[in-house]
Amino acid sequence: MPERRRIASLPDRLPDRLTALRTPADPGFWRSPVRGVRFTAVLGLVLLVGLTLLFVTGLLSYAAYNPDLDPVNDKTPDKGLLGFYLFAWPTGPHWLYRLTQGLHVTVGIVLVPVLLAKLWSVIPRLFALPPARSVGHALERISLLLLVGGALFEFLTGLLNIQLDYLFPGSFYTLHFYGAWVFLAGFVAHVALKLPQAVRVLRSGIPRGEPDTPAAPDPLAAPDPLPATLSRRGALAMVGAGSLLLLITSAGRSFDGPLRRIALLTPRGGTEQGPGPNAFQVNKTAAAVRITPADTGERWRLTVRGPAGELRFSRAELLAMEQHSAALPIACVEGWSTSDQLWRGVRLSDLAALAGYPDSPPDVFVESLQRSGSFRKAALRDNQVRDGRSLLALEVNGAPLSPDHGYPARIIVPAAPGVLNTKWVETLTFGEL
């Protein structure tokens, strides 16, 4: 009898054992009661808006470098037709790059919980077998691969650049640029295929977590869900709370005061340079690029080249020229920026006149003393040189530049990316680039 009772109870345990042996390709493997098409559609709508904003501001960031002006500005020289949209970056409003790049980085960070939740919500579909049931289904799966792979790659490289001065192998600019276009291909295809369905689903309202009906089964819902511990609205609230937390701990790098101190997730550019007029953020210090006091001491001279020949000026001679002031921020590709600082120095257009261009200032090629790091050389367009706020700055906030802010002289141009505001300037060459 005991042996027969043991054998009789074996079938009762088989379902549990079979469940444990299920693979991700089996719909029964996924048992969360939160998954559903309405839950996914809400996240998809948020990503539709957010990722579109990310792509547009990313393209604007690339255009702000004026990559078609000179090879030194072009970090993706093989872009080919992908650079069809490039245009001469304007100088106004003076906070333009601060706004576009601040949005690009902050929105990218804030969307991380939404992206992860969206991938989690559709992950059963990624393991569905067979991989392709038809030509149309195969195209949909390929677009999904481009979308998911491109999104993860773009977020990963972008976050590494913000946090760690970019430790990814290869050029950040090139990889991020091409990755964006790969992502866009998948994004456009996916939106074209799924947007009509998402709109139909969302017309019925925000997901509450109600069970499906036999007449209207939910293709993303678990066929054998576990008991619910959280509603779909609760899950969306958790995703929103995560995004809000990331917003609070990242957006402050674009503002002064307490918000900057709590922006823990965008650390670069957050360190203030001690008390005094130069107490605002820098990305690279003089020591980091091997600038020594001997380089910037009494022997330093600014070389200006143009049709008038080669001219050399000491800092004292530059200070003796007509001085102009401009209140401008510094905005960096990593998303941080300063408030407007009051810069004072010689207008670039005045230096262009001394170089032999008194009426129509041309482009200028700027060379720095720095011995390492990117953008030791940079080019500025003629519209940037002509702007009366574009300066070879000698002072900031009423005091001489500190070594970390570019002493003895630096470029400051409205609306330009921080790397084009070259520090420790050694040579200005006006004319054909």
C-alpha positions in Angstrom: 0.0 0.0 0.0 2.6 2.6 0.8 4.4 2.0 -2.5 1.1 2.3 -4.5 0.3 5.6 -2.7 3.7 6.9 -3.7 3.2 6.0 -7.3 -0.3 7.4 -7.4 0.9 10.8 -6.1 3.6 11.1 -8.8 1.3 12.6 -11.5 0.2 15.3 -9.1 3.8 16.6 -9.0 4.4 16.4 -12.8 2.8 19.8 -13.7 5.1 21.6 -11.3 8.1 19.8 -12.7 7.0 20.5 -16.3 6.5 24.2 -15.4 10.1 24.3 -14.0 11.3 22.8 -17.3 9.6 25.5 -19.5 11.9 27.6 -21.7 11.5 31.3 -22.5 10.0 30.3 -25.9 7.0 28.8 -24.0 4.3 31.5 -23.3 3.7 29.8 -19.9 7.3 30.7 -18.8 6.2 34.4 -18.4 3.7 34.7 -15.6 3.6 38.3 -14.5 0.1 39.6 -14.4 1.3 43.2 -15.2 2.1 42.5 -18.8 -0.5 43.6 -21.4 -0.9 45.5 -24.6 -2.4 48.6 -22.9 0.5 48.7 -20.4 3.0 48.4 -23.3 1.1 51.0 -25.4 1.4 53.6 -22.7 5.1 53.1 -22.4 5.4 53.1 -26.2 3.7 56.4 -26.5 6.0 58.0 -23.9 9.0 56.6 -25.8 7.6 57.8 -29.1 7.7 61.4 -27.9 10.9 61.1 -25.8 13.0 59.3 -28.4 12.0 61.6 -31.1 13.1 64.5 -29.0 16.4 62.7 -28.3 17.1 62.1 -31.9 16.3 65.7 -33.0 18.4 67.3 -30.2 21.2 64.8 -31.0 21.3 65.9 -34.6 21.3 69.5 -33.5 24.3 68.8 -31.2 26.2 67.4 -34.1 25.4 70.4 -36.3 26.5 72.7 -33.5 30.1 71.5 -34.0 30.0 72.9 -37.6 31.6 69.6 -38.9 31.5 70.7 -42.5 33.6 73.8 -41.8 36.9 72.1 -41.2 38.2 68.5 -40.6 39.3 69.3 -37.0 35.6 69.9 -36.2 34.4 66.7 -37.9 34.6 63.7 -35.7 32.6 61.6 -38.2 34.4 62.3 -41.5 32.7 59.3 -43.3 29.2 60.4 -42.6 28.4 60.9 -46.3 24.7 61.4 -47.1 23.9 61.2 -43.4 25.1 64.7 -43.1 22.5 66.1 -45.5 20.8 68.2 -42.8 23.9 70.1 -41.6 23.7 73.9 -41.5 25.6 76.8 -40.2 25.1 76.9 -36.5 23.7 80.2 -35.3 24.9 82.4 -32.4 21.5 83.3 -31.1 19.8 82.9 -28.8 23.0 82.7 -26.8 21.6 79.9 -24.6 20.6 77.7 -27.6 23.2 74.9 -27.2 22.6 75.0 -23.4 18.9 74.2 -24.0 19.3 71.6 -26.8 22.1 69.6 -25.2 20.6 69.9 -21.7 17.4 68.4 -23.0 19.2 65.7 -24.9 21.1 64.4 -21.9 18.4 64.9 -19.3 15.7 63.4 -21.3 18.0 60.5 -22.2 18.6 59.7 -18.5 14.9 60.2 -17.6 13.8 57.7 -20.2 16.0 54.9 -18.9 13.3 53.4 -16.6 10.7 53.8 -19.4 12.9 52.0 -21.9 13.7 49.1 -19.5 10.0 48.7 -18.6 9.0 48.7 -22.3 11.6 46.0 -23.1 10.5 44.0 -20.0 6.8 44.3 -21.2 7.5 42.7 -24.6 10.3 40.3 -23.7 8.1 37.2 -24.2 7.8 38.2 -27.9 11.6 38.3 -28.3 11.7 34.6 -27.6 8.7 33.6 -29.6 9.1 30.6 -32.0 9.2 30.3 -34.9 11.4 33.4 -35.4 9.5 34.3 -38.6 6.1 33.1 -39.6 6.0 35.2 -42.8 7.9 37.7 -44.8 6.0 40.5 -43.0 6.7 39.0 -39.6 10.4 38.6 -40.5 10.6 42.3 -41.4 9.0 43.2 -38.2 11.5 41.1 -36.2 14.4 42.7 -38.0 13.1 46.2 -37.3 12.7 45.1 -33.7 16.3 43.9 -33.6 17.5 47.3 -35.0 15.3 49.2 -32.5 16.2 47.3 -29.4 19.9 46.9 -30.3 20.2 50.6 -31.4 18.4 51.9 -28.4 20.5 49.9 -25.9 23.7 50.9 -27.7 22.8 54.6 -27.8 21.8 54.7 -24.2 24.9 52.8 -23.1 27.4 54.9 -25.0 25.7 58.1 -24.0 25.6 57.3 -20.3 29.3 56.3 -20.4 30.2 59.6 -21.9 28.2 61.5 -19.3 29.5 59.6 -16.3 33.1 58.4 -17.1 34.6 60.5 -19.8 33.7 57.7 -22.2 35.4 54.4 -21.7 33.8 52.6 -24.7 36.3 51.4 -27.3 36.4 53.6 -30.4 35.4 57.2 -31.0 32.3 58.2 -29.1 31.2 60.7 -31.8 31.5 58.2 -34.6 29.8 55.3 -32.9 27.1 57.4 -31.3 26.3 59.1 -34.6 26.1 55.9 -36.7 24.2 54.1 -33.9 21.6 56.9 -33.9 20.8 56.3 -37.6 20.6 52.5 -37.1 18.3 53.1 -34.2 16.2 55.5 -36.3 15.7 52.9 -39.0 14.3 50.4 -36.5 12.3 53.1 -34.7 10.6 54.4 -37.9 9.7 50.9 -39.0 8.4 49.9 -35.6 6.3 53.0 -35.2 4.8 52.5 -38.7 3.9 48.9 -37.8 2.7 49.5 -34.2 1.4 53.0 -33.9 -2.1 52.3 -35.3 -2.5 49.4 -32.9 -1.2 51.4 -29.9 -3.7 54.2 -30.7 -6.6 51.8 -30.8 -5.5 50.2 -27.5 -5.1 53.6 -25.7 -8.6 54.7 -26.6 -9.8 52.4 -23.9 -7.9 54.3 -21.3 -5.0 53.7 -18.9 -4.4 50.0 -18.1 -6.0 49.0 -14.8 -5.0 45.3 -14.8 -8.4 43.8 -15.5 -8.4 40.2 -16.8 -8.8 39.5 -20.5 -12.0 38.2 -21.9 -12.3 35.2 -24.2 -13.7 37.6 -26.9 -10.7 39.9 -26.6 -7.6 38.1 -25.5 -4.5 40.1 -24.7 -1.6 38.8 -26.8 1.0 40.1 -24.2 -0.8 38.9 -21.1 0.5 35.8 -19.4 -1.8 32.7 -20.1 -1.2 31.5 -16.6 -0.5 34.6 -14.5 0.6 34.6 -10.9 -1.5 36.3 -8.3 -1.4 40.1 -8.7 0.6 42.0 -6.2 0.7 45.3 -8.2 -1.8 46.7 -10.7 -0.7 47.9 -14.1 -1.4 51.5 -13.0 0.8 50.9 -10.0 3.6 49.6 -12.2 3.3 52.7 -14.4 3.5 54.8 -11.3 6.7 53.0 -10.2 8.2 53.7 -13.7 7.2 57.3 -13.4 8.7 57.6 -9.9 12.0 56.2 -11.2 12.1 58.7 -14.0 11.3 61.5 -11.6 14.1 60.5 -9.3 16.5 60.5 -12.3 15.3 63.9 -13.3 15.9 65.3 -9.9 19.4 63.8 -9.7 20.5 64.9 -13.2 18.9 68.1 -14.4 20.5 70.3 -11.8 23.8 70.4 -13.7 22.2 73.1 -15.8 21.2 75.3 -12.9 22.9 77.0 -10.0 22.1 76.5 -6.3 20.9 73.4 -4.5 19.8 71.6 -7.7 23.4 71.5 -8.9 24.5 69.9 -5.7 22.0 67.1 -5.9 22.7 66.3 -9.6 24.6 63.2 -8.6 24.0 61.3 -11.9 25.7 63.9 -14.1 28.9 64.4 -12.2 31.1 65.9 -14.9 31.3 69.7 -14.7 29.9 69.7 -11.2 33.0 70.7 -9.3 33.2 74.4 -8.5 36.7 75.8 -8.7 36.8 77.3 -5.2 35.7 80.8 -4.1 35.9 83.9 -6.2 34.9 85.1 -9.7 36.3 81.9 -11.3 34.2 79.6 -9.1 32.2 77.9 -11.8 32.5 74.6 -13.6 35.2 73.3 -15.9 35.5 70.1 -17.8 39.3 69.8 -18.2 41.9 71.5 -16.0 45.2 73.0 -17.0 47.0 70.1 -15.2 45.0 67.5 -17.1 46.1 68.8 -20.5 49.7 69.5 -19.3 49.6 73.3 -19.3 52.4 74.6 -17.1 53.0 78.1 -15.6 55.9 78.5 -18.0 53.5 78.1 -20.9 51.3 80.9 -19.8 53.8 83.3 -18.2 55.4 86.4 -19.4 56.8 84.7 -22.5 53.3 83.8 -23.8 52.3 85.5 -27.0 49.1 85.3 -29.1 49.9 84.8 -32.7 47.3 86.3 -35.2 47.7 85.3 -38.9 45.9 86.8 -42.0 46.6 88.9 -45.1 48.3 91.5 -42.9 51.0 88.9 -42.0 51.8 87.3 -38.7 51.2 89.5 -35.7 52.1 88.7 -32.1 50.6 90.2 -29.0 51.4 89.9 -25.3 48.6 89.8 -22.7 49.4 93.3 -21.7 49.0 94.5 -25.3 45.7 92.7 -25.6 44.5 94.3 -22.4 45.5 97.7 -23.9 43.1 97.2 -26.8 39.4 98.2 -26.7 37.7 95.8 -24.3 34.1 94.4 -24.6 31.9 92.4 -22.3 29.4 89.6 -22.9 27.3 87.6 -20.5 27.5 84.0 -21.8 27.2 80.5 -20.4 29.4 77.5 -21.1 27.4 74.4 -22.2 29.1 71.0 -22.7 28.2 67.9 -24.7 27.9 65.9 -21.4 24.8 68.0 -20.7 26.1 70.3 -17.9 26.2 74.0 -18.3 27.0 77.2 -16.3 24.8 80.2 -15.8 25.7 83.3 -17.7 29.2 84.5 -16.7 30.4 88.0 -17.5 33.4 87.7 -19.9 35.6 90.6 -20.9 38.2 90.8 -23.7 38.9 91.7 -27.3 36.2 91.0 -30.0 37.2 88.4 -32.5 36.0 90.7 -35.2 38.5 93.4 -34.0 41.3 90.8 -34.2 40.2 89.8 -37.7 40.5 93.5 -38.7 44.0 93.6 -37.4 44.7 90.4 -39.4 43.6 92.1 -42.6 39.8 91.7 -42.7 38.4 95.1 -41.6 35.0 94.8 -43.3 33.9 91.2 -43.5 35.5 88.9 -40.8 36.0 85.4 -42.2 36.2 82.0 -40.5 39.0 81.5 -37.9 41.2 78.5 -37.0 42.0 78.4 -33.3 45.0 76.5 -31.8 45.5 75.9 -28.1 48.6 75.4 -26.0 47.2 72.2 -24.6 49.3 69.1 -25.3 46.7 66.3 -24.9 43.0 65.7 -25.2 40.6 66.4 -27.9 39.8 69.7 -29.6 43.3 71.1 -29.2 42.4 72.9 -32.5 38.9 74.1 -33.6 37.4 76.2 -36.3 34.7 78.9 -36.0 32.4 80.1 -38.8 32.4 83.7 -40.0 28.9 84.3 -38.4 30.5 83.4 -35.1 33.5 85.7 -35.6 31.2 88.6 -36.7 29.0 88.4 -33.6 29.9 91.2 -31.2 29.6 88.9 -28.2 32.4 86.5 -29.6 35.5 87.4 -27.6 39.0 86.4 -27.0 38.3 86.6 -23.3 41.0 87.8 -20.9 38.8 88.2 -17.8 35.7 86.7 -16.3 33.4 88.2 -13.6 35.8 91.1 -13.1 38.9 89.1 -12.5 41.7 87.5 -14.7 41.0 84.1 -16.0 42.2 81.3 -13.7 44.5 78.7 -15.2 41.7 76.1 -15.4 39.5 78.6 -17.2 42.0 79.3 -19.9 44.5 81.9 -18.7 46.0 83.8 -20.4 43.2 84.0 -23.1 40.3 81.8 -24.2 37.6 81.9 -26.8 34.0 82.5 -25.8 31.2 82.4 -28.4 27.5 82.5 -27.9 25.5 79.3 -28.4 28.6 77.2 -29.2 29.5 73.8 -27.6 32.0 74.2 -24.8 34.8 72.4 -26.7 34.7 75.1 -29.3 35.3 77.8 -26.6 39.0 77.0 -26.8 41.1 77.6 -23.7 44.8 78.6 -23.5 44.7 80.1 -27.0 48.0 80.3 -28.8 47.2 81.1 -32.5 44.3 82.6 -34.4 44.4 82.1 -38.2 41.8 84.1 -40.1 40.9 83.3 -43.7 40.4 80.3 -45.9 40.2 77.1 -43.9 
